[in-house]
């Protein structure tokens, strides 16, 4: 039998298995609320722990794609400079939302404050293609 020392504020197994790496519930990443207004849609995306520089958005084939990456490096040293604890976390997540082919990058407004990305997408009526009448030729 092996005994593992334990401090009150530290439990090796809780610390390991509460790490995001072991989490199977991805529904907490990039939780999004979508509000409909008369002339636009408002997306509110939760991105705690990310900075504005970590977030990139673009439009691909009628989809608004939001990507976020982060790199965190926490370290604690004792008085002699030896590592007591050193942790690194790298995370990346992405979501896409269908907005149609008539919306451009210039139409979208976005800001990031207190871990929440707010995106405003205007409503545009889809341009309907006017089909020209075509006749079938009748041969002899």
C-alpha positions in Angstrom: 0.0 0.0 0.0 1.3 3.4 -0.9 0.4 6.6 1.0 0.1 9.9 -0.9 0.6 12.9 1.3 -2.3 15.4 1.2 -2.6 19.0 2.0 -6.0 20.5 2.8 -6.0 22.8 -0.2 -4.5 20.3 -2.6 -5.9 17.0 -3.8 -3.8 15.5 -6.5 -6.7 13.6 -8.1 -9.2 16.5 -7.9 -6.5 18.8 -9.4 -5.8 16.5 -12.3 -9.3 15.4 -13.2 -10.8 18.9 -12.9 -8.4 20.1 -15.6 -10.1 21.1 -18.9 -8.1 18.4 -20.7 -10.2 15.7 -19.0 -13.5 17.5 -19.5 -15.9 15.8 -21.9 -18.5 18.5 -21.7 -17.6 20.9 -24.5 -20.9 22.7 -24.2 -19.4 25.2 -21.8 -16.9 26.5 -24.4 -18.1 29.4 -26.5 -21.7 29.4 -25.1 -23.7 31.7 -27.5 -26.9 33.7 -27.1 -28.5 35.0 -30.2 -31.0 37.8 -30.1 -33.1 38.9 -33.0 -33.8 42.6 -33.4 -35.9 44.3 -36.1 -32.9 45.0 -38.4 -30.2 42.7 -37.0 -29.1 39.7 -35.1 -26.9 40.0 -32.0 -24.6 37.2 -31.0 -23.1 37.1 -27.5 -20.3 34.6 -27.2 -18.7 33.8 -23.8 -14.9 33.6 -24.1 -13.5 33.8 -20.6 -9.7 33.7 -20.3 -9.3 35.0 -23.9 -7.9 38.4 -25.0 -9.2 40.4 -27.9 -6.0 39.6 -29.8 -6.7 35.8 -29.4 -10.0 36.1 -31.4 -10.2 36.0 -35.2 -13.4 36.2 -37.4 -14.0 35.7 -41.1 -16.7 34.8 -43.5 -16.4 31.5 -45.5 -19.1 30.4 -48.0 -21.9 32.3 -46.2 -20.8 31.3 -42.7 -19.4 33.6 -40.0 -16.5 31.7 -38.4 -15.2 32.7 -35.0 -11.9 31.2 -33.8 -10.2 31.8 -30.5 -6.8 30.6 -29.3 -5.0 31.1 -25.9 -1.7 30.2 -24.4 -1.4 30.5 -20.6 1.9 30.0 -18.8 1.6 30.1 -14.9 4.6 29.5 -12.8 5.5 29.8 -9.1 9.1 29.8 -7.9 10.6 29.4 -4.4 13.2 31.9 -3.1 16.1 30.2 -4.9 14.3 30.3 -8.3 13.5 26.6 -8.5 10.1 25.6 -9.9 7.6 24.7 -7.3 4.8 24.4 -9.8 4.7 25.2 -13.5 1.6 24.9 -15.7 0.9 25.7 -19.3 -2.5 25.7 -21.0 -3.2 25.9 -24.7 -6.7 26.1 -25.9 -8.4 26.6 -29.2 -12.1 26.7 -30.1 -14.2 27.6 -33.1 -17.9 28.1 -34.0 -19.6 29.0 -37.2 -22.9 30.6 -37.9 -24.8 30.7 -41.2 -25.4 34.3 -42.2 -26.0 34.0 -45.9 -24.0 35.1 -49.0 -25.2 38.7 -49.0 -23.4 39.7 -45.8 -19.8 41.0 -46.1 -17.1 41.6 -43.5 -17.8 45.4 -43.7 -21.5 44.8 -42.6 -20.5 43.1 -39.3 -19.7 45.0 -36.1 -18.0 43.3 -33.2 -16.6 44.3 -29.8 -15.0 42.3 -26.9 -15.5 43.3 -23.3 -15.2 41.4 -20.0 -14.9 38.0 -21.7 -17.9 38.4 -23.9 -17.7 38.8 -27.7 -20.7 40.8 -29.0 -21.3 40.6 -32.8 -24.0 42.5 -34.7 -25.0 41.0 -38.0 -27.5 43.1 -40.0 -30.5 41.5 -41.7 -30.4 41.7 -45.4 -33.0 40.5 -47.8 -31.6 37.9 -50.1 -31.4 39.0 -53.7 -33.8 37.0 -55.7 -32.5 36.0 -59.1 -34.9 36.9 -61.8 -35.1 33.9 -64.1 -35.3 34.8 -67.8 -37.9 32.8 -69.7 -36.3 30.3 -71.9 -38.2 28.6 -74.7 -37.6 25.1 -76.0 -37.1 25.0 -79.7 -39.3 22.7 -81.6 -37.7 20.9 -84.5 -39.3 19.8 -87.8 
